[in-house]
Amino acid sequence: DDDPAAAEAPSVVRTSPDAEIVAARSYDLSITYDKYFQTPRIWLFGYSE
């Protein structure tokens, strides 16, 4: 909560006539382990809503 290195999640608010719509982007994060290279892998998938 009080981490000075944490980035704030910005939200984009459109102006009139769509003032009530907030543009958002969501992400899925998957962590797998590669047995061949013996290392963890992180997969980040982003999509617009």
C-alpha positions, 0 to 999 in steps of 0.5 A: 500500500505504501510502496514508493516504487509501486506504479499507479494504475492510470485510467483514461477517461474520455470526454463528451459525448462518451464521458461515462465510458472508461477505457480499460485494458486487462492482463492475464499473467501465467507462470510456467516452468521450462524443464528443458532450460530449467527456468521459470517463464512468465507469459503476459497477455493483454487485451482491451475490453 
